Amino acid sequence: MSIFSVDIPTVGNALIRIYKTPFSGKTGHETGRFIISHKNLKRLMGVKELDDRELNDLRKWLFQNGYVFAKLWQGENEFFSVVKMPLQRRYRQASRELVLAILEDQTESSQPQREEPEGESQMKAQGSLDEDDE
């Protein structure tokens, strides 16, 4: 954590201003979602190192104000994205039934299955293997 406390609302509002400011992008889409580098976010926050707790506080503040803030890459090429919430609401939502069906499939596929010696299943199918031979 930095020696000086980061003013999360000030940083959040700065990111929203960037979101609303026209720059680059396709014609007609000069405003909106964007990425900001690790270095520029540190500059904006006024810190030498980004603290996970402050980033989490910023993520929560932006979320409460209708924006999604996410880390995109790790290491030297770390970036953060800012996307307005309605964009996120266009995603399909996995239903309860779908989740339960997937869980059931995973449970069934994770059950250990007895491996038959090579050729045994063919012999069973042809009726040449007696029950006692198993």
Buried (B, 14 or more C-beta within 10 A) or exposed (E): EBEEEBEBEEBBBBBBEBBEEEEEEEEEEEEBBBBBEBEEBBEBBEBEEBEEEBBEBBBEBBBEBEBBBEBEEEEEEBBBBBBBEEEEEEEEEEEEEEEEEEEEEEEEEEEEEEEEEEEEEEBBEEEEBEEEEE
